[in-house]
Amino acid sequence: MNFAHLGLLAGMALGFAGYFGGFAAFLLVAALGAVGLVAGRLLEGDLDLGDLGDLLRSRDRRR
């Protein structure tokens, strides 16, 4: 399954959540999807927690 299929499934899930549960359900599904994405990337080894810290620190320095 490629990223286009995954994006389609995620969009459909968000659409169903928004239609049947309202905007709050849409936001909940989107937030949990983001948490799942980060957890999956960590487990696959594509993302390192140090990378997230560097990203947050560089954003603070720009201000």
N, CA, C and O atoms as a Tinker XYZ file with bonds, in Angstrom:
   252  protein
     1  N      0.853000   -1.165000    0.000000    73     2
     2  CA     0.000000    0.000000    0.000000    64     1     3
     3  C      0.905000    1.236000    0.000000    63     2     4     5
     4  O      1.804000    1.354000    0.832000    81     3
     5  N      0.662000    2.149000   -0.932000    73     3     6
     6  CA     1.505000    3.334000   -1.017000    64     5     7
     7  C      0.890000    4.503000   -0.236000    63     6     8     9
     8  O     -0.190000    4.381000    0.344000    81     7
     9  N      1.594000    5.623000   -0.235000    73     7    10
    10  CA     1.156000    6.765000    0.558000    64     9    11
    11  C     -0.152000    7.363000    0.042000    63    10    12    13
    12  O     -0.910000    7.935000    0.825000    81    11
    13  N     -0.430000    7.244000   -1.242000    73    11    14
    14  CA    -1.689000    7.757000   -1.779000    64    13    15
    15  C     -2.873000    6.982000   -1.207000    63    14    16    17
    16  O     -3.905000    7.565000   -0.875000    81    15
    17  N     -2.716000    5.664000   -1.095000    73    15    18
    18  CA    -3.790000    4.858000   -0.517000    64    17    19
    19  C     -3.964000    5.168000    0.962000    63    18    20    21
    20  O     -5.091000    5.265000    1.449000    81    19
    21  N     -2.864000    5.324000    1.675000    73    19    22
    22  CA    -2.957000    5.658000    3.095000    64    21    23
    23  C     -3.598000    7.029000    3.299000    63    22    24    25
    24  O     -4.398000    7.215000    4.216000    81    23
    25  N     -3.249000    7.978000    2.449000    73    23    26
    26  CA    -3.860000    9.303000    2.525000    64    25    27
    27  C     -5.346000    9.257000    2.241000    63    26    28    29
    28  O     -6.129000    9.959000    2.881000    81    27
    29  N     -5.736000    8.430000    1.279000    73    27    30
    30  CA    -7.145000    8.262000    0.966000    64    29    31
    31  C     -7.898000    7.676000    2.155000    63    30    32    33
    32  O     -8.980000    8.152000    2.500000    81    31
    33  N     -7.340000    6.655000    2.779000    73    31    34
    34  CA    -7.990000    6.049000    3.945000    64    33    35
    35  C     -8.078000    7.018000    5.114000    63    34    36    37
    36  O     -9.098000    7.073000    5.801000    81    35
    37  N     -7.024000    7.776000    5.342000    73    35    38
    38  CA    -7.044000    8.758000    6.425000    64    37    39
    39  C     -8.092000    9.834000    6.151000    63    38    40    41
    40  O     -8.823000   10.232000    7.058000    81    39
    41  N     -8.169000   10.300000    4.923000    73    39    42
    42  CA    -9.175000   11.292000    4.568000    64    41    43
    43  C    -10.591000   10.780000    4.729000    63    42    44    45
    44  O    -11.476000   11.503000    5.188000    81    43
    45  N    -10.799000    9.529000    4.350000    73    43    46
    46  CA   -12.127000    8.944000    4.514000    64    45    47
    47  C    -12.485000    8.811000    5.988000    63    46    48    49
    48  O    -13.620000    9.087000    6.376000    81    47
    49  N    -11.528000    8.392000    6.811000    73    47    50
    50  CA   -11.787000    8.268000    8.247000    64    49    51
    51  C    -12.121000    9.626000    8.849000    63    50    52    53
    52  O    -13.041000    9.738000    9.659000    81    51
    53  N    -11.380000   10.653000    8.459000    73    51    54
    54  CA   -11.671000   11.995000    8.964000    64    53    55
    55  C    -13.020000   12.501000    8.463000    63    54    56    57
    56  O    -13.750000   13.169000    9.196000    81    55
    57  N    -13.342000   12.186000    7.235000    73    55    58
    58  CA   -14.640000   12.584000    6.696000    64    57    59
    59  C    -15.794000   11.929000    7.433000    63    58    60    61
    60  O    -16.779000   12.594000    7.757000    81    59
    61  N    -15.686000   10.625000    7.705000    73    59    62
    62  CA   -16.729000    9.936000    8.461000    64    61    63
    63  C    -16.834000   10.482000    9.880000    63    62    64    65
    64  O    -17.935000   10.649000   10.403000    81    63
    65  N    -15.703000   10.756000   10.496000    73    63    66
    66  CA   -15.724000   11.305000   11.854000    64    65    67
    67  C    -16.377000   12.681000   11.870000    63    66    68    69
    68  O    -17.161000   12.991000   12.767000    81    67
    69  N    -16.057000   13.497000   10.883000    73    67    70
    70  CA   -16.658000   14.826000   10.814000    64    69    71
    71  C    -18.144000   14.778000   10.518000    63    70    72    73
    72  O    -18.912000   15.572000   11.062000    81    71
    73  N    -18.557000   13.860000    9.665000    73    71    74
    74  CA   -19.961000   13.770000    9.290000    64    73    75
    75  C    -20.818000   13.215000   10.432000    63    74    76    77
    76  O    -21.866000   13.774000   10.756000    81    75
    77  N    -20.372000   12.128000   11.030000    73    75    78
    78  CA   -21.180000   11.467000   12.041000    64    77    79
    79  C    -20.945000   12.001000   13.454000    63    78    80    81
    80  O    -21.852000   11.947000   14.284000    81    79
    81  N    -19.764000   12.507000   13.740000    73    79    82
    82  CA   -19.461000   12.923000   15.098000    64    81    83
    83  C    -19.305000   14.415000   15.291000    63    82    84    85
    84  O    -19.232000   14.882000   16.428000    81    83
    85  N    -19.252000   15.174000   14.211000    73    83    86
    86  CA   -19.081000   16.609000   14.329000    64    85    87
    87  C    -17.619000   17.003000   14.318000    63    86    88    89
    88  O    -16.726000   16.180000   14.120000    81    87
    89  N    -17.409000   18.282000   14.536000    73    87    90
    90  CA   -16.065000   18.832000   14.442000    64    89    91
    91  C    -15.151000   18.318000   15.547000    63    90    92    93
    92  O    -13.962000   18.105000   15.312000    81    91
    93  N    -15.687000   18.117000   16.743000    73    91    94
    94  CA   -14.868000   17.611000   17.849000    64    93    95
    95  C    -14.344000   16.210000   17.539000    63    94    96    97
    96  O    -13.186000   15.906000   17.824000    81    95
    97  N    -15.171000   15.373000   16.968000    73    95    98
    98  CA   -14.735000   14.026000   16.593000    64    97    99
    99  C    -13.697000   14.095000   15.478000    63    98   100   101
   100  O    -12.746000   13.313000   15.463000    81    99
   101  N    -13.874000   15.021000   14.551000    73    99   102
   102  CA   -12.896000   15.222000   13.480000    64   101   103
   103  C    -11.526000   15.565000   14.066000    63   102   104   105
   104  O    -10.512000   14.997000   13.661000    81   103
   105  N    -11.503000   16.497000   15.019000    73   103   106
   106  CA   -10.234000   16.889000   15.643000    64   105   107
   107  C     -9.622000   15.747000   16.442000    63   106   108   109
   108  O     -8.404000   15.564000   16.426000    81   107
   109  N    -10.450000   14.977000   17.139000    73   107   110
   110  CA    -9.950000   13.844000   17.911000    64   109   111
   111  C     -9.317000   12.797000   16.997000    63   110   112   113
   112  O     -8.235000   12.291000   17.294000    81   111
   113  N     -9.971000   12.475000   15.908000    73   111   114
   114  CA    -9.435000   11.486000   14.969000    64   113   115
   115  C     -8.150000   12.003000   14.335000    63   114   116   117
   116  O     -7.206000   11.236000   14.153000    81   115
   117  N     -8.096000   13.280000   13.999000    73   115   118
   118  CA    -6.880000   13.851000   13.410000    64   117   119
   119  C     -5.723000   13.829000   14.409000    63   118   120   121
   120  O     -4.594000   13.511000   14.037000    81   119
   121  N     -5.993000   14.164000   15.670000    73   119   122
   122  CA    -4.939000   14.166000   16.692000    64   121   123
   123  C     -4.437000   12.753000   16.964000    63   122   124   125
   124  O     -3.230000   12.534000   17.064000    81   123
   125  N     -5.344000   11.804000   17.083000    73   123   126
   126  CA    -4.933000   10.419000   17.315000    64   125   127
   127  C     -4.197000    9.852000   16.112000    63   126   128   129
   128  O     -3.288000    9.036000   16.270000    81   127
   129  N     -4.573000   10.268000   14.928000    73   127   130
   130  CA    -3.845000    9.853000   13.731000    64   129   131
   131  C     -2.419000   10.378000   13.727000    63   130   132   133
   132  O     -1.494000    9.667000   13.334000    81   131
   133  N     -2.236000   11.624000   14.165000    73   131   134
   134  CA    -0.892000   12.191000   14.240000    64   133   135
   135  C     -0.047000   11.458000   15.280000    63   134   136   137
   136  O      1.135000   11.201000   15.050000    81   135
   137  N     -0.647000   11.123000   16.420000    73   135   138
   138  CA     0.065000   10.367000   17.448000    64   137   139
   139  C      0.452000    8.993000   16.918000    63   138   140   141
   140  O      1.565000    8.524000   17.156000    81   139
   141  N     -0.452000    8.354000   16.209000    73   139   142
   142  CA    -0.158000    7.052000   15.615000    64   141   143
   143  C      0.935000    7.124000   14.567000    63   142   144   145
   144  O      1.766000    6.222000   14.463000    81   143
   145  N      0.935000    8.196000   13.792000    73   143   146
   146  CA     1.978000    8.382000   12.788000    64   145   147
   147  C      3.354000    8.511000   13.440000    63   146   148   149
   148  O      4.313000    7.873000   13.006000    81   147
   149  N      3.446000    9.326000   14.467000    73   147   150
   150  CA     4.724000    9.506000   15.160000    64   149   151
   151  C      5.164000    8.200000   15.813000    63   150   152   153
   152  O      6.338000    7.838000   15.737000    81   151
   153  N      4.238000    7.489000   16.454000    73   151   154
   154  CA     4.583000    6.214000   17.088000    64   153   155
   155  C      5.058000    5.200000   16.048000    63   154   156   157
   156  O      6.031000    4.484000   16.288000    81   155
   157  N      4.396000    5.130000   14.917000    73   155   158
   158  CA     4.809000    4.212000   13.858000    64   157   159
   159  C      6.178000    4.546000   13.303000    63   158   160   161
   160  O      6.986000    3.652000   13.052000    81   159
   161  N      6.444000    5.842000   13.109000    73   159   162
   162  CA     7.758000    6.247000   12.596000    64   161   163
   163  C      8.853000    5.932000   13.609000    63   162   164   165
   164  O      9.958000    5.547000   13.229000    81   163
   165  N      8.549000    6.093000   14.906000    73   163   166
   166  CA     9.526000    5.752000   15.940000    64   165   167
   167  C      9.819000    4.256000   15.940000    63   166   168   169
   168  O     10.976000    3.850000   16.041000    81   167
   169  N      8.781000    3.441000   15.828000    73   167   170
   170  CA     8.965000    1.995000   15.842000    64   169   171
   171  C      9.702000    1.490000   14.610000    63   170   172   173
   172  O     10.460000    0.523000   14.694000    81   171
   173  N      9.489000    2.132000   13.468000    73   171   174
   174  CA    10.181000    1.737000   12.246000    64   173   175
   175  C     11.624000    2.214000   12.220000    63   174   176   177
   176  O     12.426000    1.721000   11.427000    81   175
   177  N     11.962000    3.164000   13.076000    73   175   178
   178  CA    13.307000    3.703000   13.101000    64   177   179
   179  C     13.512000    4.869000   12.151000    63   178   180   181
   180  O     14.642000    5.324000   11.974000    81   179
   181  N     12.448000    5.360000   11.539000    73   179   182
   182  CA    12.554000    6.487000   10.619000    64   181   183
   183  C     12.670000    7.818000   11.346000    63   182   184   185
   184  O     13.082000    8.817000   10.757000    81   183
   185  N     12.312000    7.833000   12.608000    73   183   186
   186  CA    12.294000    9.063000   13.382000    64   185   187
   187  C     12.999000    8.819000   14.699000    63   186   188   189
   188  O     12.812000    7.781000   15.334000    81   187
   189  N     13.806000    9.775000   15.102000    73   187   190
   190  CA    14.532000    9.670000   16.353000    64   189   191
   191  C     14.021000   10.765000   17.287000    63   190   192   193
   192  O     13.727000   11.875000   16.842000    81   191
   193  N     13.916000   10.459000   18.568000    73   191   194
   194  CA    13.434000   11.465000   19.508000    64   193   195
   195  C     14.359000   12.678000   19.558000    63   194   196   197
   196  O     13.907000   13.789000   19.833000    81   195
   197  N     15.626000   12.479000   19.299000    73   195   198
   198  CA    16.566000   13.594000   19.229000    64   197   199
   199  C     16.231000   14.543000   18.097000    63   198   200   201
   200  O     16.437000   15.751000   18.212000    81   199
   201  N     15.711000   13.998000   16.996000    73   199   202
   202  CA    15.304000   14.844000   15.879000    64   201   203
   203  C     14.154000   15.759000   16.276000    63   202   204   205
   204  O     14.119000   16.924000   15.879000    81   203
   205  N     13.227000   15.243000   17.047000    73   203   206
   206  CA    12.108000   16.072000   17.496000    64   205   207
   207  C     12.591000   17.179000   18.419000    63   206   208   209
   208  O     12.115000   18.311000   18.334000    81   207
   209  N     13.534000   16.861000   19.300000    73   207   210
   210  CA    14.090000   17.880000   20.188000    64   209   211
   211  C     14.822000   18.957000   19.417000    63   210   212   213
   212  O     14.700000   20.139000   19.737000    81   211
   213  N     15.586000   18.564000   18.401000    73   211   214
   214  CA    16.292000   19.540000   17.565000    64   213   215
   215  C     15.307000   20.438000   16.829000    63   214   216   217
   216  O     15.530000   21.641000   16.696000    81   215
   217  N     14.230000   19.853000   16.359000    73   215   218
   218  CA    13.220000   20.624000   15.643000    64   217   219
   219  C     12.589000   21.664000   16.562000    63   218   220   221
   220  O     12.408000   22.817000   16.170000    81   219
   221  N     12.257000   21.258000   17.773000    73   219   222
   222  CA    11.630000   22.197000   18.715000    64   221   223
   223  C     12.620000   23.278000   19.152000    63   222   224   225
   224  O     12.239000   24.441000   19.278000    81   223
   225  N     13.864000   22.919000   19.380000    73   223   226
   226  CA    14.855000   23.892000   19.800000    64   225   227
   227  C     15.136000   24.905000   18.696000    63   226   228   229
   228  O     15.289000   26.092000   18.982000    81   227
   229  N     15.207000   24.468000   17.457000    73   227   230
   230  CA    15.490000   25.398000   16.361000    64   229   231
   231  C     14.338000   26.364000   16.164000    63   230   232   233
   232  O     14.558000   27.504000   15.754000    81   231
   233  N     13.129000   25.943000   16.441000    73   231   234
   234  CA    11.971000   26.825000   16.313000    64   233   235
   235  C     12.018000   27.909000   17.391000    63   234   236   237
   236  O     11.667000   29.059000   17.125000    81   235
   237  N     12.447000   27.553000   18.604000    73   235   238
   238  CA    12.535000   28.528000   19.689000    64   237   239
   239  C     13.619000   29.569000   19.420000    63   238   240   241
   240  O     13.477000   30.723000   19.825000    81   239
   241  N     14.678000   29.187000   18.756000    73   239   242
   242  CA    15.776000   30.113000   18.489000    64   241   243
   243  C     15.424000   31.146000   17.446000    63   242   244   245
   244  O     16.029000   32.218000   17.414000    81   243
   245  N     14.456000   30.851000   16.587000    73   243   246
   246  CA    14.073000   31.790000   15.543000    64   245   247
   247  C     13.299000   32.980000   16.105000    63   246   248   249
   248  O     13.231000   34.022000   15.454000    81   247
   249  N     12.739000   32.856000   17.251000    73   247   250
   250  CA    11.917000   33.951000   17.802000    64   249   251
   251  C     12.754000   35.067000   18.315000    63   250   252
   252  O     12.223000   36.061000   18.810000    81   251
